[in-house]
Amino acid sequence: MAGEIVRLRIQGMGCDGCVTAVTEALRQVHGVRRVGVALEGGSAEVEVTSPVDSALLLAAVDRAGYDAALA
């Protein structure tokens, strides 16, 4: 069963390494099932299996060194 999709705008990514860092940071948040990060356009789609506080997702991106906001 598919979960809810949370969309984020990510600022500060400039390379594939940045995409990997953001992806791994988001995957560490409990309840995240799947993460898709796009360098072009600076976005992320996060599928969650249960309700996840969006502040946790934003904080994970912040800890990785990037700015995020809900899209």
C-alpha positions as CSV (number, residue, x, y, z in Angstrom):
1,M,0.0,0.0,0.0
2,A,1.4,3.4,-1.0
3,G,1.8,6.0,1.7
4,E,1.5,9.7,1.7
5,I,3.9,11.8,-0.5
6,V,5.6,14.8,1.0
7,R,7.1,17.2,-1.5
8,L,10.1,19.4,-0.6
9,R,12.0,22.2,-2.3
10,I,15.7,21.9,-1.7
11,Q,18.2,24.8,-2.0
12,G,21.9,24.5,-2.2
13,M,22.4,21.3,-4.2
14,G,24.9,21.5,-7.0
15,C,26.1,18.0,-7.8
16,D,25.2,14.3,-7.5
17,G,27.0,14.1,-4.2
18,C,24.5,16.6,-2.8
19,V,21.6,14.5,-4.1
20,T,23.1,11.5,-2.3
21,A,23.6,13.4,0.9
22,V,20.0,14.7,0.9
23,T,18.6,11.3,0.0
24,E,20.5,9.5,2.8
25,A,19.5,12.2,5.3
26,L,15.8,11.8,4.5
27,R,16.0,8.0,4.5
28,Q,17.1,8.1,8.2
29,V,13.8,9.6,9.3
30,H,11.6,7.0,10.9
31,G,8.5,6.2,8.7
32,V,10.2,7.1,5.3
33,R,9.6,4.4,2.7
34,R,11.0,5.9,-0.4
35,V,13.0,9.1,-1.4
36,G,13.4,10.7,-4.8
37,V,15.6,13.7,-5.1
38,A,16.0,15.7,-8.3
39,L,19.1,18.0,-8.7
40,E,17.5,19.8,-11.6
41,G,14.7,21.9,-10.0
42,G,15.9,21.2,-6.5
43,S,13.1,19.0,-5.3
44,A,12.4,15.9,-3.3
45,E,9.5,13.5,-3.0
46,V,9.3,11.5,0.2
47,E,6.9,8.6,0.6
48,V,6.1,8.0,4.2
49,T,4.4,4.8,5.6
50,S,2.8,6.6,8.5
51,P,2.2,10.2,9.4
52,V,5.6,11.9,9.7
53,D,6.0,15.4,11.1
54,S,7.3,17.5,8.2
55,A,9.6,19.3,10.6
56,L,11.6,16.1,11.0
57,L,12.1,15.9,7.2
58,L,13.1,19.6,7.1
59,A,15.5,19.1,10.0
60,A,17.1,16.1,8.3
61,V,17.9,18.1,5.2
62,D,19.2,21.0,7.3
63,R,21.6,18.6,9.2
64,A,22.8,17.5,5.8
65,G,23.7,21.1,5.0
66,Y,20.9,22.2,2.7
67,D,17.8,24.4,3.0
68,A,14.4,22.9,2.6
69,A,10.8,23.9,2.6
70,L,7.5,22.2,1.9
71,A,6.6,22.5,-1.8
